[in-house]
Amino acid sequence: MKVLDNWSVRIGGGVLALLIVLSLAAPWLGTVDPTLFDAASRDLRPGQAGEITTLEGDTVKHVFLMGSDSFGRDIYSRVVYGTRVSLVVGLAAALVALVFGVLCGLAAGYIRWLDGILMRLMDGIMAIPAILIAIAVVALWRASVPTVIIAIAIPEIPRVTRLVRSLVLSIREEPYVEAAVSLGTPTGKIMFGHILPNTVAPLLVQATYVCAFAILLEAILSFLGVGLPPDIPTWGNIMAEGRVQFVAYPHNVFFPGVFLAVTVLAVNMLGDGLRDTLDPKMAKRV
Amino acid sequence: MLVFLLLRLTPGDPAAIMAGDAATAEQIEQIRAGLGLDRPIVVQFGIWLGRIVSGDLGESYYFRIKVATLIGQRLEPTFALATMTILIAVLVAVPLGMLAAWRFGGWLDRALMGFSVLGFSIPVFVLAYVLIWLVSLQLGWLPVQGYVRIADGFFLFLKHLILPAVTLSVIYIALIARVTRASVLEALGEDYIRTARAKGLPEMRVLVRHALANAAVPIVTVIGIGIAILIGGVVVTESVYAIPGLGRLTVDAVLARDFPTIQGVIIFFSFIYVAVNLLIDLSYLVFDPRIRY
């Protein structure tokens, strides 16, 4: 396939696949429960051996590959389990943004009287920087996994809407749509059966970028202390916890930071590669 | 209105938080009445809208002073950081983008495109910590954190601001350099460039006066769009570098559920964003005399 010949897709997709395997195989990779802590193993440097108390109360020997934090929790386990949270939140937020964006975009592009209302609403959302919207939404509803996903998705909806709307505006003039209309095809079927399938390639590209941004935004929210509750191991939370003693123990911030940067980079590369192969017109524009 | 509804439809009760754990239900009720939170939501909205229009953003629940005053107090660090970031970004990104387009496909071009993908992917706060670790802790060149007012010495002020500004400018540089490269590349393909070269103009003059000048509108536009990224970055950067600006105020206000301050800051930032983009629309008149409003 043409897509798989692209090096950006190969590298980005490969790294991403590796991360997914890593997050699924987390329990078998020498990790312990990421919420376990042991007062005797506080602030260990990477590679040091220590002990950790299991939920049953037994004390077991454990090597802290990436050191431990100020509660004596294993950074390595937390980072590996954090991969799950980041990927799930990123994907879910992208999915939510995509579903709402596609619905709004189709409606605005195809149903004339809705266009004005919907696009003014989207302009309103776009006038507020993404992070501020997310912070405000989280401040509203107390942070939990679903609210954080929605908070991240909301600022992304206008971008998807605009893309879909502009695509619909050109597709609706195509002869096959005109043919469908003159055959008396119901509006719903034209929108979802005739127009939507032709927006898939640019949408897929946009979805990867939304996903990268969602992963980033989740980490930022957690890092600022307004994201997911601190007991859930996410990269942002690990860094938020580690920043207090960054000067003495930089590893608490570096390891999750590297994972985060590599993940976002991989998703962005995948997006660039997909854009170049699936949507050459767009590639020339950017 | 969006901001107002967003902030009031919340299960969190600021009165309960202010009163503390030991407060009785009566005390909480008293505080709520004092803040006007016991009135119907439509009445609250009417009062709120009237005040916004007259420039009154209300009083902070937490700091107990006017939100407008509060924003005024925190404005200097944020303004200084943002200005310096834009300055660094434009001074670095525009020449780089131009040179990359000039030597299209060369090593600088490929390095710049690689850097821009990297710049978009490295989170601001990760970069901030890497720079703090490298420049401040390992090399000891600059202070780790903090902010010094410009009135307390310009050199000290600059010393504290340079690292945050560099951190914040990376993503901005990636954005601007990419657009500069693309639009200069397009301009270089035009006939008037060939004419200018044929006239024997020095290459530098062709690049700046003929190519860059004609590529200016998209570049200026992206600088305006980038303000949104910049505002988001300010919130994060100020937290990492302990700068007492508007970004820190936002985070503190969210943690304290201080609604008037949250909405005040969001309205202020949105206003700035819209105002800057309006100014940029107007600046097209300067960059492209063909445009008339």
Interface residues (C-beta under 8 A of the other chain):
Chain A: G124 I125 A127 I128 P129 A130 I131 L132 I135 A136 V137 V138 A139 L140 W141 R142 A212 L216 A219 I220 F223 L224 G225 V226 M239 R243 F246 V247 P250 V253 F254 G257 V258 L260 A261 V264 L265 N268 M269 D272 V286
Chain B: L2 V3 L6 L7 L9 T10 P11 G12 V117 L118 F120 S121 I122 P123 V124 F125 V126 Y129 V130 I132 W133 L137 V144 R178 A182 A228 I229 I231 G232 V235 V236 S239 V240 T250 V251 V254 L255 R257 I262 V265 I266 F269 S270 Y273 V274
